[in-house]
Each structure stands twice: as structure tokens, then as C-alpha cells.
């Protein structure tokens, strides 16, 4: 029973982070380790910047801000 509640909590937390646009670094690390072993992995800071760039684009791209 506790395992199901813990899993539901993890899914809820992940869903909330995705709704507000926070990147999921742990998911990225797991993906890289299983799918692309031996390839360089971004640090959390690099990952966060890359995800922000992907979501909001470059400030030089003519955005309003």
C-alpha cells in the first residue's frame, strides 16, 4: 500500500513540475545512463540552461524581453 502511495506521489510531483515547466534532471540522467552509456552528460546547470533555451528561445531571437 505504501509503495503505491509513494509512486503516486512521485507521479504527482513530476506532473506538477512539468506543468510549470521545471526540467526533470533525474529523468535525463536515467535516460542518458540507459540509452547513451559512455556519452558525456550535461551538469544540472547546463541541463537547466538548455531546457530554458528550448522553452523560451534566445534573447537574441527577437523576443519581447
N, CA, C and O atoms as a MOPAC input file, in Angstrom:
PM7 MOZYME 1SCF
protein

 N      0.82300 1    -1.19600 1     0.00000 1
 C      0.00000 1     0.00000 1     0.00000 1
 C      0.86800 1     1.26200 1     0.00000 1
 O      0.62000 1     2.20000 1    -0.75800 1
 N      1.89600 1     1.26700 1     0.86900 1
 C      2.78200 1     2.43200 1     0.93200 1
 C      3.50500 1     2.64400 1    -0.39200 1
 O      3.70700 1     3.78400 1    -0.81300 1
 N      3.90000 1     1.54900 1    -1.05500 1
 C      4.59100 1     1.66400 1    -2.34300 1
 C      3.71600 1     2.35900 1    -3.38500 1
 O      4.20000 1     3.18400 1    -4.16000 1
 N      2.43400 1     2.02400 1    -3.39900 1
 C      1.52500 1     2.64800 1    -4.35700 1
 C      1.34700 1     4.13400 1    -4.06800 1
 O      1.27800 1     4.94500 1    -4.99100 1
 N      1.27200 1     4.49100 1    -2.78200 1
 C      1.15100 1     5.90500 1    -2.42200 1
 C      2.42300 1     6.67000 1    -2.77800 1
 O      2.35400 1     7.79700 1    -3.26900 1
 N      3.57600 1     6.06300 1    -2.53200 1
 C      4.84500 1     6.71300 1    -2.85800 1
 C      4.96100 1     6.91700 1    -4.36400 1
 O      5.39300 1     7.97600 1    -4.81800 1
 N      4.57800 1     5.90800 1    -5.13800 1
 C      4.62700 1     6.02000 1    -6.59300 1
 C      3.66500 1     7.10100 1    -7.07900 1
 O      4.00600 1     7.88500 1    -7.96400 1
 N      2.48300 1     7.14100 1    -6.50900 1
 C      1.51500 1     8.17600 1    -6.88900 1
 C      2.06200 1     9.55600 1    -6.56400 1
 O      1.87500 1    10.49900 1    -7.33400 1
 N      2.73800 1     9.68000 1    -5.42300 1
 C      3.34800 1    10.95700 1    -5.05600 1
 C      4.43000 1    11.37700 1    -6.03100 1
 O      4.53000 1    12.55300 1    -6.38000 1
 N      5.24300 1    10.42600 1    -6.47500 1
 C      6.29000 1    10.74300 1    -7.46600 1
 C      5.67000 1    11.20300 1    -8.78600 1
 O      6.12600 1    12.17700 1    -9.38700 1
 N      4.63400 1    10.50000 1    -9.23100 1
 C      3.96200 1    10.89300 1   -10.47100 1
 C      3.32600 1    12.27600 1   -10.34200 1
 O      3.39300 1    13.08600 1   -11.26600 1
 N      2.71400 1    12.53800 1    -9.19900 1
 C      2.09000 1    13.83700 1    -8.97600 1
 C      3.14400 1    14.93700 1    -8.98600 1
 O      2.94900 1    15.98200 1    -9.60700 1
 N      4.26000 1    14.70400 1    -8.29700 1
 C      5.34400 1    15.68700 1    -8.27900 1
 C      5.89900 1    15.94800 1    -9.66100 1
 O      6.13500 1    17.09800 1   -10.03300 1
 N      6.11200 1    14.88200 1   -10.42900 1
 C      6.63100 1    15.03400 1   -11.78700 1
 C      5.63100 1    15.80100 1   -12.65200 1
 O      6.02400 1    16.66800 1   -13.43300 1
 N      4.35100 1    15.48800 1   -12.51800 1
 C      3.32700 1    16.18700 1   -13.29800 1
 C      3.28700 1    17.66800 1   -12.96600 1
 O      3.16200 1    18.51000 1   -13.85600 1
 N      3.39400 1    17.98400 1   -11.68000 1
 C      3.37700 1    19.39000 1   -11.26200 1
 C      4.59200 1    20.12900 1   -11.83900 1
 O      4.45700 1    21.25100 1   -12.32700 1
 N      5.77500 1    19.50500 1   -11.78500 1
 C      6.97400 1    20.15300 1   -12.33600 1
 C      6.82900 1    20.37400 1   -13.83300 1
 O      7.21900 1    21.42300 1   -14.34600 1
 N      6.27600 1    19.40000 1   -14.53300 1
 C      6.09800 1    19.54700 1   -15.98400 1
 C      5.08100 1    20.64200 1   -16.30600 1
 O      5.24300 1    21.36300 1   -17.29100 1
 N      4.03600 1    20.77200 1   -15.48700 1
 C      3.01600 1    21.79800 1   -15.73800 1
 C      3.57900 1    23.20900 1   -15.62700 1
 O      3.16400 1    24.10500 1   -16.36400 1
 N      4.51600 1    23.41000 1   -14.71600 1
 C      5.09000 1    24.74000 1   -14.55200 1
 C      6.39600 1    24.90800 1   -15.31000 1
 O      7.02500 1    25.96500 1   -15.24600 1
 N      6.80400 1    23.86900 1   -16.02600 1
 C      7.96200 1    23.98600 1   -16.90300 1
 C      9.30400 1    23.72500 1   -16.26300 1
 O     10.32900 1    24.09800 1   -16.83500 1
 N      9.34400 1    23.09300 1   -15.08900 1
 C     10.63000 1    22.76500 1   -14.48400 1
 C     11.18600 1    21.49500 1   -15.13000 1
 O     10.47600 1    20.49800 1   -15.25600 1
 N     12.43500 1    21.53200 1   -15.53100 1
 C     13.01900 1    20.36100 1   -16.16700 1
 C     13.22000 1    19.21800 1   -15.18600 1
 O     13.35600 1    19.44500 1   -13.98400 1
 N     13.23900 1    18.01300 1   -15.68500 1
 C     13.35500 1    16.80300 1   -14.88700 1
 C     14.74900 1    16.21100 1   -15.09100 1
 O     14.94000 1    15.33000 1   -15.92900 1
 N     15.72300 1    16.70200 1   -14.31800 1
 C     17.11600 1    16.30200 1   -14.48300 1
 C     17.32500 1    14.81600 1   -14.18900 1
 O     18.08300 1    14.15300 1   -14.89600 1
 N     16.66700 1    14.28600 1   -13.16100 1
 C     16.83700 1    12.86600 1   -12.82200 1
 C     16.39300 1    11.97000 1   -13.97300 1
 O     17.02000 1    10.94500 1   -14.24000 1
 N     15.32400 1    12.34600 1   -14.64900 1
 C     14.85000 1    11.57800 1   -15.79600 1
 C     15.88000 1    11.62700 1   -16.92200 1
 O     16.13100 1    10.61700 1   -17.57900 1
 N     16.47100 1    12.79100 1   -17.14400 1
 C     17.51500 1    12.95000 1   -18.15700 1
 C     18.71500 1    12.05800 1   -17.84700 1
 O     19.23100 1    11.37300 1   -18.73100 1
 N     19.16000 1    12.06800 1   -16.57600 1
 C     20.31100 1    11.25900 1   -16.17600 1
 C     20.02500 1     9.77500 1   -16.39600 1
 O     20.86100 1     9.05500 1   -16.94200 1
 N     18.85200 1     9.31800 1   -15.97600 1
 C     18.46800 1     7.92000 1   -16.16800 1
 C     18.44300 1     7.56200 1   -17.64600 1
 O     18.92800 1     6.50000 1   -18.03700 1
 N     17.88500 1     8.43400 1   -18.46300 1
 C     17.82600 1     8.20700 1   -19.90500 1
 C     19.23500 1     8.09900 1   -20.50000 1
 O     19.51700 1     7.19300 1   -21.28300 1
 N     20.10600 1     9.02500 1   -20.12100 1
 C     21.46900 1     9.01300 1   -20.65600 1
 C     22.22200 1     7.75600 1   -20.23900 1
 O     22.94600 1     7.17200 1   -21.04600 1
 N     22.06000 1     7.33400 1   -18.99100 1
 C     22.76200 1     6.15200 1   -18.50000 1
 C     22.28600 1     4.87900 1   -19.18700 1
 O     23.08800 1     3.98700 1   -19.46300 1
 N     20.98300 1     4.78700 1   -19.46600 1
 C     20.45800 1     3.55600 1   -20.05800 1
 C     20.52500 1     3.55400 1   -21.57800 1
 O     20.76600 1     2.50700 1   -22.18000 1
 N     20.31900 1     4.68900 1   -22.20100 1
 C     20.23700 1     4.75000 1   -23.66300 1
 C     21.54800 1     5.14900 1   -24.32400 1
 O     21.85200 1     4.69400 1   -25.42700 1
 N     22.31800 1     5.98900 1   -23.66500 1
 C     23.54900 1     6.51600 1   -24.25500 1
 C     24.73300 1     6.35800 1   -23.29300 1
 O     25.38600 1     7.34600 1   -22.95700 1
 N     25.01500 1     5.13200 1   -22.85000 1
 C     26.10900 1     4.95900 1   -21.88900 1
 C     27.44300 1     5.37400 1   -22.50300 1
 O     27.69600 1     5.13700 1   -23.68400 1
 N     28.27900 1     5.98700 1   -21.69800 1
 C     29.59200 1     6.39600 1   -22.16800 1
 C     29.62900 1     7.76200 1   -22.82500 1
 O     30.71100 1     8.31200 1   -23.03100 1
 N     28.47600 1     8.32400 1   -23.15900 1
 C     28.45600 1     9.65800 1   -23.75200 1
 C     28.49200 1    10.70700 1   -22.65000 1
 O     27.99600 1    10.46000 1   -21.55100 1
 N     29.07300 1    11.88300 1   -22.92500 1
 C     29.11800 1    12.92700 1   -21.89700 1
 C     27.71300 1    13.36400 1   -21.49800 1
 O     26.79500 1    13.41000 1   -22.31600 1
 N     27.57700 1    13.68200 1   -20.21900 1
 C     26.29200 1    14.08600 1   -19.67500 1
 C     26.38800 1    15.54200 1   -19.20900 1
 O     27.40000 1    15.95300 1   -18.64000 1
 N     25.34300 1    16.30600 1   -19.45200 1
 C     25.32000 1    17.70300 1   -19.01300 1
 C     25.22700 1    17.77400 1   -17.49300 1
 O     24.61400 1    16.91600 1   -16.85700 1
 N     25.84200 1    18.80400 1   -16.91900 1
 C     25.65000 1    19.08100 1   -15.49900 1
 C     24.22700 1    19.60100 1   -15.31800 1
 O     23.54000 1    19.90700 1   -16.29300 1
 N     23.79100 1    19.69700 1   -14.05700 1
 C     22.44300 1    20.21400 1   -13.81000 1
 C     22.30300 1    21.62500 1   -14.37200 1
 O     21.28400 1    21.96300 1   -14.97300 1
 N     23.33000 1    22.44400 1   -14.17300 1
 C     23.27600 1    23.82800 1   -14.65600 1
 C     23.18200 1    23.87600 1   -16.18000 1
 O     22.39200 1    24.64500 1   -16.72800 1
 N     23.97900 1    23.06100 1   -16.86500 1
 C     23.92100 1    23.01200 1   -18.33700 1
 C     22.55700 1    22.52900 1   -18.80300 1
 O     21.98000 1    23.08100 1   -19.74000 1
 N     22.04600 1    21.49400 1   -18.14300 1
 C     20.74200 1    20.94000 1   -18.48900 1
 C     19.64900 1    21.99000 1   -18.31200 1
 O     18.79400 1    22.15900 1   -19.18100 1
 N     19.68500 1    22.69800 1   -17.17500 1
 C     18.67000 1    23.70900 1   -16.88800 1
 C     18.70200 1    24.81900 1   -17.92900 1
 O     17.65400 1    25.23700 1   -18.42000 1
 N     19.91000 1    25.30500 1   -18.27600 1
 C     20.03300 1    26.35600 1   -19.29600 1
 C     19.53300 1    25.87000 1   -20.65000 1
 O     18.84700 1    26.60200 1   -21.36300 1
 N     19.87600 1    24.63300 1   -21.00300 1
 C     19.45200 1    24.07600 1   -22.29800 1
 C     17.93000 1    23.97100 1   -22.36500 1
 O     17.33100 1    24.27400 1   -23.39800 1
 N     17.30600 1    23.54500 1   -21.27100 1
 C     15.84700 1    23.42400 1   -21.23600 1
 C     15.17800 1    24.79700 1   -21.28300 1
 O     14.14800 1    24.95900 1   -21.93700 1
 N     15.75400 1    25.78400 1   -20.59700 1
 C     15.20400 1    27.14200 1   -20.67700 1
 C     15.30300 1    27.66900 1   -22.09700 1
 O     14.35700 1    28.26300 1   -22.61300 1
 N     16.43700 1    27.45300 1   -22.72200 1
 C     16.63400 1    27.90400 1   -24.10900 1
 C     15.62600 1    27.22400 1   -25.03300 1
 O     15.05300 1    27.86600 1   -25.91400 1
 N     15.41000 1    25.92500 1   -24.83000 1
 C     14.46500 1    25.19100 1   -25.67500 1
 C     13.03700 1    25.69900 1   -25.47300 1
 O     12.24900 1    25.74900 1   -26.41600 1
 N     12.72100 1    26.06800 1   -24.25900 1
 C     11.35000 1    26.51100 1   -23.98300 1
 C     11.10600 1    27.97100 1   -24.37700 1
 O     10.08500 1    28.29000 1   -24.98600 1
 N     12.03800 1    28.84600 1   -24.03000 1
 C     11.79600 1    30.26400 1   -24.20500 1
 C     12.55600 1    30.88800 1   -25.36300 1
 O     12.25700 1    32.01600 1   -25.75400 1
 N     13.53100 1    30.18400 1   -25.91800 1
 C     14.29500 1    30.70100 1   -27.03100 1
 C     15.36200 1    31.68100 1   -26.56300 1
 O     15.45800 1    32.01400 1   -25.38200 1
 N     16.13100 1    32.11400 1   -27.49200 1
 C     17.23300 1    33.01100 1   -27.20500 1
 C     16.74000 1    34.44000 1   -27.06600 1
 O     15.79000 1    34.84300 1   -27.73900 1
 N     17.38000 1    35.20400 1   -26.19900 1
 C     17.04700 1    36.62000 1   -26.07100 1
 C     17.36700 1    37.36100 1   -27.35700 1
 O     16.79000 1    38.41200 1   -27.63600 1
 N     18.28800 1    36.81300 1   -28.14000 1
 C     18.66700 1    37.44600 1   -29.41400 1
 C     17.69500 1    37.08700 1   -30.54500 1
 O     17.85600 1    37.57500 1   -31.66400 1
 N     16.70400 1    36.25600 1   -30.27900 1
 C     15.82200 1    35.82100 1   -31.35900 1
 C     14.67200 1    36.79800 1   -31.61700 1
 O     13.72700 1    36.47300 1   -32.33500 1
 N     14.75500 1    37.99600 1   -31.03000 1
 C     13.71200 1    38.98300 1   -31.29400 1
 C     12.54400 1    38.89600 1   -30.34500 1
 O     11.47200 1    39.42900 1   -30.63300 1
 N     12.73000 1    38.22500 1   -29.20600 1
 C     11.66600 1    38.14300 1   -28.21700 1
 C     11.40700 1    39.51800 1   -27.59900 1
 O     12.17100 1    40.45700 1   -27.82200 1
 N     10.36800 1    39.62900 1   -26.85000 1
 C      9.97700 1    40.92500 1   -26.29200 1
 C     10.85700 1    41.36500 1   -25.12600 1
 O     10.88600 1    42.55200 1   -24.80300 1
 N     11.55400 1    40.46800 1   -24.50300 1
 C     12.29100 1    40.83900 1   -23.28900 1
 C     13.77800 1    40.84900 1   -23.52600 1
 O     14.54700 1    41.13900 1   -22.60900 1

